[in-house]
Each structure stands twice: as C-alpha cells, then as structure tokens.
Amino acid sequence: MAGAPVVSAAVTREGRLKAALKANMARRKAQARGRAEGSGPEVGTHGQRGGDLGSGEGG
C-alpha cells in the first residue's frame, strides 16, 4: 500500500496545477481584453514615471 499515497499526491498536484493554469489563462484573457479596449493599466509601467530614464548627468 505504499504506492497509493504517491499516486494520490501526483493526482492532487496535477489538480492544483490544472486549477492554477486555468486561473492564469483567465487572468491573461482579461488583460488582453482590457488592452484591446484601451482601458486599464499598461503592463510594465508600475512605479515608473515617464521621462525619468536617462534624465541625469553622468553614466
């Protein structure tokens, strides 16, 4: 009976991965719809102000 827990753990892990993948895909689809509509925050701009890159002396 030592094999049963291993199979059970694999099935449990597979179920968790499947649920996480489904949630990730739903989130990505929602982001894509938001970008297509032109609403919502832009990806990669969190915490950055425009014009700050390369605005200093030196370097």
Backbone as XML, in Angstrom:
<?xml version="1.0"?>
<chain id="A" units="angstrom">
  <residue number="1" name="MET">
    <atom name="N" x="0.816" y="-1.202" z="0.000"/>
    <atom name="CA" x="0.000" y="0.000" z="0.000"/>
    <atom name="C" x="0.855" y="1.259" z="0.000"/>
  </residue>
  <residue number="2" name="ALA">
    <atom name="N" x="2.129" y="1.111" z="-0.124"/>
    <atom name="CA" x="2.999" y="2.278" z="-0.130"/>
    <atom name="C" x="2.851" y="3.082" z="-1.417"/>
  </residue>
  <residue number="3" name="GLY">
    <atom name="N" x="2.384" y="2.435" z="-2.503"/>
    <atom name="CA" x="2.230" y="3.125" z="-3.783"/>
    <atom name="C" x="1.017" y="4.041" z="-3.831"/>
  </residue>
  <residue number="4" name="ALA">
    <atom name="N" x="-0.005" y="3.782" z="-3.040"/>
    <atom name="CA" x="-1.239" y="4.565" z="-3.086"/>
    <atom name="C" x="-1.014" y="6.043" z="-2.735"/>
  </residue>
  <residue number="5" name="PRO">
    <atom name="N" x="-0.283" y="6.382" z="-1.665"/>
    <atom name="CA" x="-0.079" y="7.795" z="-1.356"/>
    <atom name="C" x="0.686" y="8.554" z="-2.450"/>
  </residue>
  <residue number="6" name="VAL">
    <atom name="N" x="1.602" y="7.898" z="-3.126"/>
    <atom name="CA" x="2.365" y="8.544" z="-4.189"/>
    <atom name="C" x="1.438" y="8.913" z="-5.343"/>
  </residue>
  <residue number="7" name="VAL">
    <atom name="N" x="0.577" y="7.978" z="-5.728"/>
    <atom name="CA" x="-0.383" y="8.236" z="-6.804"/>
    <atom name="C" x="-1.334" y="9.341" z="-6.381"/>
  </residue>
  <residue number="8" name="SER">
    <atom name="N" x="-1.785" y="9.302" z="-5.148"/>
    <atom name="CA" x="-2.701" y="10.312" z="-4.641"/>
    <atom name="C" x="-2.049" y="11.693" z="-4.652"/>
  </residue>
  <residue number="9" name="ALA">
    <atom name="N" x="-0.783" y="11.751" z="-4.268"/>
    <atom name="CA" x="-0.069" y="13.030" z="-4.266"/>
    <atom name="C" x="0.096" y="13.559" z="-5.687"/>
  </residue>
  <residue number="10" name="ALA">
    <atom name="N" x="0.366" y="12.659" z="-6.634"/>
    <atom name="CA" x="0.518" y="13.074" z="-8.024"/>
    <atom name="C" x="-0.801" y="13.610" z="-8.575"/>
  </residue>
  <residue number="11" name="VAL">
    <atom name="N" x="-1.885" y="12.940" z="-8.237"/>
    <atom name="CA" x="-3.204" y="13.380" z="-8.700"/>
    <atom name="C" x="-3.550" y="14.725" z="-8.072"/>
  </residue>
  <residue number="12" name="THR">
    <atom name="N" x="-3.254" y="14.883" z="-6.799"/>
    <atom name="CA" x="-3.511" y="16.148" z="-6.111"/>
    <atom name="C" x="-2.692" y="17.270" z="-6.733"/>
  </residue>
  <residue number="13" name="ARG">
    <atom name="N" x="-1.433" y="17.008" z="-6.992"/>
    <atom name="CA" x="-0.559" y="18.014" z="-7.606"/>
    <atom name="C" x="-1.070" y="18.386" z="-8.988"/>
  </residue>
  <residue number="14" name="GLU">
    <atom name="N" x="-1.460" y="17.382" z="-9.758"/>
    <atom name="CA" x="-1.973" y="17.631" z="-11.109"/>
    <atom name="C" x="-3.229" y="18.494" z="-11.053"/>
  </residue>
  <residue number="15" name="GLY">
    <atom name="N" x="-4.083" y="18.218" z="-10.085"/>
    <atom name="CA" x="-5.302" y="19.015" z="-9.927"/>
    <atom name="C" x="-4.995" y="20.462" z="-9.583"/>
  </residue>
  <residue number="16" name="ARG">
    <atom name="N" x="-4.028" y="20.661" z="-8.685"/>
    <atom name="CA" x="-3.638" y="22.026" z="-8.319"/>
    <atom name="C" x="-3.035" y="22.768" z="-9.500"/>
  </residue>
  <residue number="17" name="LEU">
    <atom name="N" x="-2.175" y="22.076" z="-10.262"/>
    <atom name="CA" x="-1.563" y="22.704" z="-11.428"/>
    <atom name="C" x="-2.610" y="23.057" z="-12.483"/>
  </residue>
  <residue number="18" name="LYS">
    <atom name="N" x="-3.568" y="22.172" z="-12.657"/>
    <atom name="CA" x="-4.639" y="22.408" z="-13.627"/>
    <atom name="C" x="-5.460" y="23.632" z="-13.229"/>
  </residue>
  <residue number="19" name="ALA">
    <atom name="N" x="-5.786" y="23.750" z="-11.949"/>
    <atom name="CA" x="-6.553" y="24.888" z="-11.463"/>
    <atom name="C" x="-5.754" y="26.184" z="-11.595"/>
  </residue>
  <residue number="20" name="ALA">
    <atom name="N" x="-4.465" y="26.134" z="-11.283"/>
    <atom name="CA" x="-3.622" y="27.322" z="-11.395"/>
    <atom name="C" x="-3.494" y="27.757" z="-12.856"/>
  </residue>
  <residue number="21" name="LEU">
    <atom name="N" x="-3.343" y="26.813" z="-13.756"/>
    <atom name="CA" x="-3.243" y="27.130" z="-15.176"/>
    <atom name="C" x="-4.534" y="27.763" z="-15.677"/>
  </residue>
  <residue number="22" name="LYS">
    <atom name="N" x="-5.660" y="27.222" z="-15.252"/>
    <atom name="CA" x="-6.958" y="27.763" z="-15.670"/>
    <atom name="C" x="-7.127" y="29.197" z="-15.169"/>
  </residue>
  <residue number="23" name="ALA">
    <atom name="N" x="-6.747" y="29.463" z="-13.920"/>
    <atom name="CA" x="-6.849" y="30.813" z="-13.364"/>
    <atom name="C" x="-5.902" y="31.768" z="-14.093"/>
  </residue>
  <residue number="24" name="ASN">
    <atom name="N" x="-4.700" y="31.303" z="-14.411"/>
    <atom name="CA" x="-3.722" y="32.128" z="-15.116"/>
    <atom name="C" x="-4.220" y="32.480" z="-16.512"/>
  </residue>
  <residue number="25" name="MET">
    <atom name="N" x="-4.775" y="31.511" z="-17.215"/>
    <atom name="CA" x="-5.299" y="31.769" z="-18.556"/>
    <atom name="C" x="-6.459" y="32.751" z="-18.513"/>
  </residue>
  <residue number="26" name="ALA">
    <atom name="N" x="-7.339" y="32.621" z="-17.523"/>
    <atom name="CA" x="-8.461" y="33.551" z="-17.388"/>
    <atom name="C" x="-7.954" y="34.966" z="-17.125"/>
  </residue>
  <residue number="27" name="ARG">
    <atom name="N" x="-6.930" y="35.089" z="-16.283"/>
    <atom name="CA" x="-6.358" y="36.401" z="-15.981"/>
    <atom name="C" x="-5.717" y="37.017" z="-17.216"/>
  </residue>
  <residue number="28" name="ARG">
    <atom name="N" x="-4.993" y="36.223" z="-17.985"/>
    <atom name="CA" x="-4.366" y="36.718" z="-19.210"/>
    <atom name="C" x="-5.401" y="37.133" z="-20.256"/>
  </residue>
  <residue number="29" name="LYS">
    <atom name="N" x="-6.482" y="36.375" z="-20.370"/>
    <atom name="CA" x="-7.538" y="36.742" z="-21.309"/>
    <atom name="C" x="-8.181" y="38.064" z="-20.903"/>
  </residue>
  <residue number="30" name="ALA">
    <atom name="N" x="-8.391" y="38.264" z="-19.610"/>
    <atom name="CA" x="-8.971" y="39.511" z="-19.126"/>
    <atom name="C" x="-8.026" y="40.683" z="-19.414"/>
  </residue>
  <residue number="31" name="GLN">
    <atom name="N" x="-6.724" y="40.475" z="-19.221"/>
    <atom name="CA" x="-5.744" y="41.522" z="-19.518"/>
    <atom name="C" x="-5.741" y="41.845" z="-21.001"/>
  </residue>
  <residue number="32" name="ALA">
    <atom name="N" x="-5.815" y="40.835" z="-21.838"/>
    <atom name="CA" x="-5.815" y="41.037" z="-23.289"/>
    <atom name="C" x="-7.062" y="41.805" z="-23.718"/>
  </residue>
  <residue number="33" name="ARG">
    <atom name="N" x="-8.206" y="41.469" z="-23.140"/>
    <atom name="CA" x="-9.431" y="42.194" z="-23.460"/>
    <atom name="C" x="-9.310" y="43.649" z="-23.036"/>
  </residue>
  <residue number="34" name="GLY">
    <atom name="N" x="-8.722" y="43.893" z="-21.870"/>
    <atom name="CA" x="-8.532" y="45.258" z="-21.391"/>
    <atom name="C" x="-7.619" y="46.061" z="-22.296"/>
  </residue>
  <residue number="35" name="ARG">
    <atom name="N" x="-6.537" y="45.438" z="-22.767"/>
    <atom name="CA" x="-5.621" y="46.134" z="-23.675"/>
    <atom name="C" x="-6.281" y="46.402" z="-25.016"/>
  </residue>
  <residue number="36" name="ALA">
    <atom name="N" x="-7.104" y="45.465" z="-25.480"/>
    <atom name="CA" x="-7.784" y="45.634" z="-26.762"/>
    <atom name="C" x="-8.783" y="46.788" z="-26.686"/>
  </residue>
  <residue number="37" name="GLU">
    <atom name="N" x="-9.396" y="46.973" z="-25.538"/>
    <atom name="CA" x="-10.351" y="48.060" z="-25.355"/>
    <atom name="C" x="-9.653" y="49.381" z="-25.072"/>
  </residue>
  <residue number="38" name="GLY">
    <atom name="N" x="-8.387" y="49.327" z="-24.733"/>
    <atom name="CA" x="-7.637" y="50.543" z="-24.439"/>
    <atom name="C" x="-7.848" y="51.053" z="-23.031"/>
  </residue>
  <residue number="39" name="SER">
    <atom name="N" x="-8.380" y="50.228" z="-22.153"/>
    <atom name="CA" x="-8.589" y="50.636" z="-20.778"/>
    <atom name="C" x="-7.704" y="49.820" z="-19.855"/>
  </residue>
  <residue number="40" name="GLY">
    <atom name="N" x="-7.526" y="50.315" z="-18.635"/>
    <atom name="CA" x="-6.730" y="49.580" z="-17.664"/>
    <atom name="C" x="-5.278" y="50.017" z="-17.681"/>
  </residue>
  <residue number="41" name="PRO">
    <atom name="N" x="-4.530" y="49.598" z="-16.674"/>
    <atom name="CA" x="-3.111" y="49.976" z="-16.593"/>
    <atom name="C" x="-2.276" y="49.263" z="-17.642"/>
  </residue>
  <residue number="42" name="GLU">
    <atom name="N" x="-1.241" y="49.938" z="-18.079"/>
    <atom name="CA" x="-0.336" y="49.337" z="-19.043"/>
    <atom name="C" x="0.639" y="48.419" z="-18.318"/>
  </residue>
  <residue number="43" name="VAL">
    <atom name="N" x="1.005" y="47.337" z="-18.942"/>
    <atom name="CA" x="1.926" y="46.373" z="-18.349"/>
    <atom name="C" x="3.325" y="46.965" z="-18.342"/>
  </residue>
  <residue number="44" name="GLY">
    <atom name="N" x="4.028" y="46.848" z="-17.228"/>
    <atom name="CA" x="5.418" y="47.274" z="-17.152"/>
    <atom name="C" x="5.605" y="48.726" z="-16.761"/>
  </residue>
  <residue number="45" name="THR">
    <atom name="N" x="4.557" y="49.452" z="-16.416"/>
    <atom name="CA" x="4.710" y="50.851" z="-16.051"/>
    <atom name="C" x="4.494" y="51.089" z="-14.571"/>
  </residue>
  <residue number="46" name="HIS">
    <atom name="N" x="4.302" y="50.043" z="-13.808"/>
    <atom name="CA" x="4.043" y="50.191" z="-12.386"/>
    <atom name="C" x="5.247" y="50.809" z="-11.680"/>
  </residue>
  <residue number="47" name="GLY">
    <atom name="N" x="5.021" y="51.926" z="-11.007"/>
    <atom name="CA" x="6.070" y="52.550" z="-10.232"/>
    <atom name="C" x="7.077" y="53.341" z="-11.042"/>
  </residue>
  <residue number="48" name="GLN">
    <atom name="N" x="6.818" y="53.587" z="-12.297"/>
    <atom name="CA" x="7.757" y="54.346" z="-13.116"/>
    <atom name="C" x="7.087" y="55.632" z="-13.588"/>
  </residue>
  <residue number="49" name="ARG">
    <atom name="N" x="7.877" y="56.694" z="-13.640"/>
    <atom name="CA" x="7.371" y="57.949" z="-14.175"/>
    <atom name="C" x="7.997" y="58.179" z="-15.531"/>
  </residue>
  <residue number="50" name="GLY">
    <atom name="N" x="7.232" y="58.698" z="-16.441"/>
    <atom name="CA" x="7.734" y="58.966" z="-17.773"/>
    <atom name="C" x="8.806" y="60.038" z="-17.766"/>
  </residue>
  <residue number="51" name="GLY">
    <atom name="N" x="9.811" y="59.895" z="-18.596"/>
    <atom name="CA" x="10.844" y="60.909" z="-18.713"/>
    <atom name="C" x="11.978" y="60.782" z="-17.721"/>
  </residue>
  <residue number="52" name="ASP">
    <atom name="N" x="11.898" y="59.878" z="-16.788"/>
    <atom name="CA" x="12.950" y="59.737" z="-15.793"/>
    <atom name="C" x="14.157" y="58.965" z="-16.310"/>
  </residue>
  <residue number="53" name="LEU">
    <atom name="N" x="13.979" y="58.168" z="-17.321"/>
    <atom name="CA" x="15.083" y="57.359" z="-17.834"/>
    <atom name="C" x="16.061" y="58.239" z="-18.595"/>
  </residue>
  <residue number="54" name="GLY">
    <atom name="N" x="17.300" y="58.228" z="-18.196"/>
    <atom name="CA" x="18.329" y="58.972" z="-18.898"/>
    <atom name="C" x="18.261" y="60.481" z="-18.714"/>
  </residue>
  <residue number="55" name="SER">
    <atom name="N" x="17.587" y="60.941" z="-17.671"/>
    <atom name="CA" x="17.429" y="62.376" z="-17.485"/>
    <atom name="C" x="18.504" y="62.979" z="-16.579"/>
  </residue>
  <residue number="56" name="GLY">
    <atom name="N" x="19.465" y="62.166" z="-16.129"/>
    <atom name="CA" x="20.503" y="62.674" z="-15.244"/>
    <atom name="C" x="21.824" y="62.845" z="-15.946"/>
  </residue>
  <residue number="57" name="GLU">
    <atom name="N" x="22.754" y="63.496" z="-15.252"/>
    <atom name="CA" x="24.094" y="63.662" z="-15.818"/>
    <atom name="C" x="24.959" y="62.469" z="-15.437"/>
  </residue>
  <residue number="58" name="GLY">
    <atom name="N" x="25.985" y="62.245" z="-16.207"/>
    <atom name="CA" x="26.922" y="61.151" z="-15.908"/>
    <atom name="C" x="26.391" y="59.828" z="-16.406"/>
  </residue>
  <residue number="59" name="GLY">
    <atom name="N" x="27.225" y="58.794" z="-16.215"/>
    <atom name="CA" x="26.736" y="57.469" z="-16.540"/>
    <atom name="C" x="27.184" y="57.009" z="-17.806"/>
  </residue>
</chain>
